[in-house]
Amino acid sequence: MGLGRWIDERVDLKEIKLSLLDRAVPRNLTWWHTLGSATLAVFIVQVITGIVLAMYYSPSPDHAYESVRYLDRAVASGGVVRGIHHWGASAMVVLTVAHMIRVFTMGAYKYPREINWLFGVILLFIVIGFGFTGYLLPWDQKAYWATQVGTNIAGTTPFIGGDLVTLLRGGAQQGAATLTRFYSMHVLLLPALLVVVAGIHLFLVVRQGVAPRAAELEKDAPARTSDAEYPAYYEHQEHEAKSGGDRFWPDIIAKDVIMATLIVVFLVVLGMFVGAPLEAPADTTDASYVPRPEWYFLPFFQLLKLVPGSWESAIAMGVPILMVLALLLLPFLDKKSIRTFSRRPGAAFTLGGVAIATAILLGASIRDEPRDVVAPEVGRILTSTERAGRTQFERQQCGGCHKIAGMAAVPKKADAPDAPDLTEVGLRHTTAWLHSYIEDPVRFHPESKMPAYGPPTLSHQEIEELSRYLGSLRGADPNKQPQYVDTFPEPLKAQEKK
């Protein structure tokens, strides 16, 4: 008791409790009002899981992918933590957008909350920035090529496009500097910005209170919020709405805790049973790879696919700029005192049109998405080159002689010779050695019964694809390091001289 009194005398705990917990809130608040608190809860989850991930992550192209794969497969519950963080990013986007839609439909962006709406818009784009910068960190195929496309879009900005790309990539090309820069923004710059902006946002919420329901601010209201008599009207109506209403503690905060708990539990379930995807390591030479961004970027990418090439740059920059301007200017352009959504046909038409267009674009993008699946013999999604090599392996009926654990069994050829197991061939030989061996096995082992697959049987490109696929076969243990035993025969000309 003495310690509590001592602290209270110095930091005024009673006043803090009165301002934060004992404050009155308008009556009849709905569950939709819990979205802001739920977003804050998910952000806390993202911070905690992000700290754990950062302990194992190495932000360099040489080690980024392997550190993520090690976390997934070797660290206790590492895959679950990464899964929670992955799905938490999507939850942040969904909750932030849903919270803004709630504010928009209830007209809560109008007087006196214009400034708080602006900070909410800034928070939305910080959350999108988290998604974009975190995208590259696994350094797999999807991360590398989708970021390449994203930075190229930034390069279409008039006048500053080239400088903007250089700023994002840390140079002319995407590489080590890009990964380090995105990592720094993701774990240092953006969290600091979000804490500051969210702090101001929460301060304003506490200072101004929760907006009353729309109907309670329309009875005998002046025509516009800019009218001289509107501030006094609003203050009176707000006081009336709070009279006999609930207390933030314990009435409202109980709903916030329930909603936040349900969402966090849902994220944990997704992390445990779905996890986070991880494709093949980034191959900077695989220009045939078709990048697919995260789902919340898909409508915009689908829109760019539908417009003519000559319009792509204009749409790529025009749509985001118009969206930002519309959100920022909204509370200053809409000053009518009417707040009920059903009495605002323009707002209903705009929100409905955007929602329908987004749903159509998202559905079209999902429908067109290639169905890549994890190759069981490799333990990940194959690159396009490796997929082509796997096709060659099946087409040439290599499985009739060679065995690969995890791959569908192939009936053994009647006259098939004894052939080595290829389950871990990628740990014993490089792709360069495999390429040469496939072309002419007898050069390496005169007693070999394997036929030569060099041209014209297979082209050099087809052999390279097959070699890349075989080089990906490294068994079930992801921590097992290659021990190459490559031995190349003497050049043919040297053999002929002998």
N, C-alpha and C positions, 0 to 999 in steps of 0.2 A: 504493500500500500504506500509506504514511504517513497519507494523508487518511482512508482507511477506518478505520485504528486510532484516529485522532483523533476521528472521529465516533462510533465504537463506545464509546470511553471515556466519552462524554458522554450518549449516548442508549441505550446497552446494546443494540446491534443483535443481538448473539448471543442474548440472552434473548428478544427479540421474535421472532427467527427460530425459536427453540425452541418458543415458545408458539403461533405461528401456523402454521408450516410443518412442523416436525419432530414435531408431536404425533401420538401413536398414535390410530388409529381402530379401531372394531370390525371384525372380519373379515366378509367376504361381504356388503358393502354393495351395493345395487342401483343401477340408473340412476335409480330414483325418488328417490334421495337427492340428485340433482343439481338438483331443481326450485328449491330455495332460491337456489342460485348463479345459475341461469338467470333468476330473477326479478330479482336484483340487477343482472345484465347488462342486462336490458331497461330497468330504471330508469335506468341510466347512458345508454343510448341515448335515452331520453325527455328526460333533462336536456340532452344535446347538441343534439338536434333542437329542443327547446323554446327553447333560447337563440337558435338560428338564426331560428325563427319569430318570436320576440319582437322581433328587429331590424327586422322589416317590419310588425309588427302595430300597429294604432292602435285602442285600446280605447274607441271612441266610436261611437254608433249611426250617425253620419254617414259614418264612414270605415272601420268594422270590416269590412264586407262587401267593399268595394272593395279594401282592403289584402290581404285573403285572396285575392281574385280576381287581383289584380296579382301576388301571390306565385306563384299557380298558373300564370299564363300568361306573365309577363314575366321573372321571376327564373330564372336558369339553375339547373336541377334543383330549383327551389322546390316544384313539385308533388310531386316524389319525396320531398323532406324532409317535407312535410306528410303525405304518404301513410304514410311510416314512422312518424311520430308518431301518426297516427290508428290504425293497426293495432297499434302498440305499446301503446296504451291498452287495447285488447282483450286483448293478450297478457299484460299485467300482471294483469288480472282473472282470466284463465284459469289462469295459473301460480300466482297466490296461492291461488286456490280449490283447485287440484290439490295444491299443497304442504300445505294444511291437511287435505285428504282423506287424503293419505299419512300425516301425523302421526296423524290420527284412527284410521285402519285399523290402524296399527302400535302403537296405545296409547302413543305417545310424549308424550302430554300429561300422563301420570301422573307420580308422584314420580320424580325431583325437578324436573320441568320444568313445573310448574303456572304459575309466573310467566312463563316464556317463551311458553307458550300464550296467556296473556292479552295479551302484547305482539303476538303474531301476530294475534289477533283485532282489536286496534286497527289494525294495519297493513292488514288487509282493508278496514276501513271508511274508512281514509285513501285507499286505492286507489279505492274506490267514490266517495269525495268528489272525487277527481281527475276521474273520468269525468263526474260531474254538473256540476261547475263549468266544465270544458272544453267541455261541450256547447253552451253559449250563445255562445262566443266568435266563431264564424263569422258570427253574426247573420243567418243565413238563415231561411227559413220553419220548417224543422224545428227549428232551435236555439231560436228564439223561442217557438214554441207548445208544444214539449215541456217547456221550462223553466217556462212558464206553468202547465202541468198539474202539474209536479213541485212547484212552490212552493205551488200550491193544495192539494196533498195534505198538505204540511207544515202548512198552515193548519188542518187538521182535528185537530191535536194538542189534547187537552183543556187548558183553562185558559190555555195559552201560545201557542195557534195563531196568533192575530192578531199578537202580538209577534214570533213566529218568522218569519212572512211579511214583516213590516216589516224585520226584521233582514236577511233574505236579499235582499230587493229594494231595500233602501235607501230605502224609502218605501212608500206605499200602492199605487203602480202600478209595473209592470215597465218600465224605461226605461234612460236613461243611467247612473243611479246603480247599477242592477242589474248592468249590463255591467262597470262599473268595479270593483264589489265582487267579482263572480265572477272577474274577471281577477286582482285582488289576491290572492284566496284561492288561485287556481290556480298562480300563479307565485311567491308569497311565503310565505303561511301554510302551505299543505299541504306544499310541499317541505321547509320547516323542520321541521315535525312529523315527516315521514317520515324525514328524516335522523336526528333525535334518537331516535325509536322504533326504527328499523332498527339504529342504532348499539348501542343497549342490547340488542336482540334478538341481534345478531351477537356481542356481548361475552359474553352468556350461553351462546351456542352454543359459543364457544371455551372458556369457563370450565368448562362442564359436559361438553363433548364431545358427539359424535354418539351418539344412543341405540342400544344394541345391538339386534339383531333380537329380535322378541317371544319366540320360543321359548327364547332363552337367558336370559330373565328369569322363566321360569315353573317351572323344575325345582326341586322341593322348596321353592317360595316360600311365605311366610306368606300367609294367606288375604286380607289387606287391606294396602294400602300404608300405612295409618295404624297398623298394629301396631308395637309398640316395637322388635321385632327386624328390621323390614324395612329400615331404612337400612343396617345392617351387611350384610345379605344382598345388597342392591343393589350396594353397593360391591365386595363379593367377586365377584359375577357380572360386573360391568362390567370389573373387572381381568382376569378370565378371558377375557372376550370380546376384549379388546385384546391379550392375550398372543399373540404370533405373528401379529398382524393386520397391516394395511397402515399406511403412513405417509401423512399428508395430502399431503405433497410427496414424490415426484411422483405417487404412485399414484392418489389420489382426485382431486386437482386436475386431472389429465389428463381424467378423465370430465367434470368441471365445464366445462372449456374447450371440449371437443368439443360438449357439449349447448348451451352458450351460443352458440357459433359457428353451429351449425345454425339456432338460433332467430333470431339476428340476420340471417343470410343470407336466411331465409324472409321476415322483415319487409322487407328491402330489395327482394326480388322483388315482394312485394305493393305496396310503394310505387312501384315502377317501372311495373308492368303493370296495377295496379288503381287505385292512388291513393286519394285521399280524396274522398267525395262533397261536392257543394256545390249546394244548391237555390237557388231564387230569393231575392232579398233579402227580409228580414223585412217583412211587410206587417201592421202592427198593426191594420188595419181588416178583415182577411180572416178573419172569425170562422168561415168555412166550412171552413177548413183542418183536416185531421185529422192531429194530430201523431203521429209514430212515434218512440219513444225508441230508443236504442242496443239492440242485441240482448240484452245482459245485463240490461237492465231489462224486457224484453218479458214474461217469465213473470209478473212482479208486476203489470204493467199489464193483462195478459190476465185475471188472477185478479180484478182490480177490475171488469172488464167483466162477469164472470159472476155477481157477487153482487148482490142486490137493492139498490136505492138507499138504503134505510134502514140497510143494513149496511155501506155503503161506507166510512164514516168509521171504524167499528170495525175493519174489515179493514185499511184503509190504515195505521193506526197499530198495531193489535194484532199483525199478522204481523211487522213489523220489530222491535218491542219483544220479542216472544217469542223471535225468532231471536237477538237480542243476548243476552238473559238465558240462553238455553240454551247458547250458546257460552261465555259468561263463567263460568257455574256448572258446566260439564261436569267439569273436573278435581276439583272439590270434592264433586261428587255421586257420581261413579264412582271409588270407591277400591278396587275389587276388583283383586287382583294379576294377574288373567288379562288378557293383552294380545293374544293371537292373535285375529285378526278372526273366523275361523271358529268360535271358541269363545265368541263374544259375540253371541248371536242378537238381543238388543235393539238393539245398535249396527248390526248388519247390516240389520235390518228398518227402522230409522230412516233410515239412509243410502240404502237402496234405495228406500224410499217417497218421500223427498225428491227423489232423482234421477229417478224415474219421473214424479212429478208435475211437476217442472220441465220435463222433456222434452216431456210432453203439452201443457203450457201454451205452451211455446216453439213447438212444432209448430203448434198452433192459431193462434197469433199470426202466424206466418210465412204460413200458409195464407190468412189473412184480409187480409194486407197488400196494399194497392193497388199495382199495377205501374206506377209512374211511370217514365217514360223521359225522357232528355234530348231536347229539341226541337232538331234540328240547325240550324234557321234562327236560333235564339236562343243555342245553346251551353250551355244549362242546363235544369233541370226547371222547367216553367212553374208559376206559382201556379194555384190553382183558378179564379180569375177569368180569368187569361190562357188557361187551357185551355178555358174556356167561350167566350172570344172566338175562339179558334182553330176551335172547332166551328162558330161562326157564320160565320167566314170561309169554311169549306168548304161549309156548308149554303147560303149565298147564292151559291156558285160564283164568289167574287171572283177565284179563281185563273184563271178563264177570261179575264180581262182583265189582271190585275196579276201580275207575276212576283216571286217571293221566292226568292233563292238559298238552297239547302239544303233547300227544301221539295219534296215530291213534285210532279213536273210534272203540270199539269192541261191537257187538250186545250183549245186556244184556241177560243172561240166564233166561229162563222162571221161574225157581224156585229159582233164586238167592236171597239170603237174603240181607238186607241192610248192606252194607260194608263201612268202612271209606274211605274217599278220601286220596290217597297216594301222592298227588302232593308235599307235604312238609314233608313227613314222615321222611326224613333224618334230619330234624331240631328237631324232637321230640324224636327219638330213635337212639341209637348206633347200629352198625352192629352186635355186640355181642348179644344185646337184640333181634334184629330181627331174628337172627339165632335161638335162643332158642324158640322164639314164633312160628316161622314157623314149627319147629319140632313137637310141641305139644301145640296148642293154648288153649286147655281146661285147662291146668295147670295154665295158666295166668288168663283166664276168663271162669269159668265153664259153663256160658251160651253161649259161643261162638259157632257159627254154622260153623266156618271154619274147614275143615278137616285137620288132621295132615299129614304133609309131611315128617316126619322123615323116616329113613330107615325102610323098603326097598323101599318106594315110591320114595324118592330121596336120593342120597348118601350125606354124610356130605359135600363133595366137592361141589356138586350141590347146596345144601342149602347155603353154604358160598358164592357162586357166586351170587345167588339170593339176599342174604342179602347185598352184596356189591353194587349191582345195586340199591336196594331200599334205601340204605344209601346215594346214590348220588343224590336222589330226594330232592332238597332244594328250589324249587319254582323259580320264575323269578327274585327275588331281590338278587343279589350277595352279598350285604352287610348285609343281615339278618343273625344274629348269632344263632347257635343252642341253644335251651333250652330243654335239655334232661329231660324226665319224666319217666325214666326207673324204673320199680318196678318188681323185680324177686320174684317168689313164693318160698315158703319153699321147701327144698329138699324133694324128694318123701319118703325117709326113715323116715324123721322127721314127715311127715304127717301120715305114717303108724303107728308110735308109738302112735300117738294121737288116 
